[in-house]
Amino acid sequence: MFRHVVLMTWGPGTTGDQVSAVLDGLAGLPAAIPGIRAYSFGTDAGLAPDNADLAVVADFDDEDGYRAYAAHPAHVALVTEHIRPILASRTAVQYRTGTGA
């Protein structure tokens, strides 16, 4: 299994409607992209002051599944139209699960 984890922080002035558009878009990706094996996301619970605003965890069979997701038109449109306009920072990691490395 291959996992992609991304953390995003919104810029100043980001509205609830903009965040809702991102969440709605993320919710639609598993049905639109066949290579996704597991997909979860959520907004920060607010327990620590410097946390990111949103986390996304996506699992794929392999690296090719991740690459197909990253390049898929539904994912690209979501990032371009809804995420980038409100994004202040992003960090991500991809790794093979269960390897300990």
Buried (B, 14 or more C-beta within 10 A) or exposed (E): BBBBBBBBBBEEEBEEEBBEBBBEBBEEBBEBBEBBBEBEBEBBEEEEEEBBBBBBEBBBEEEEBBBBBBEBEBBEEBBEEBBEEBBEEBEEEBEEEEEEE
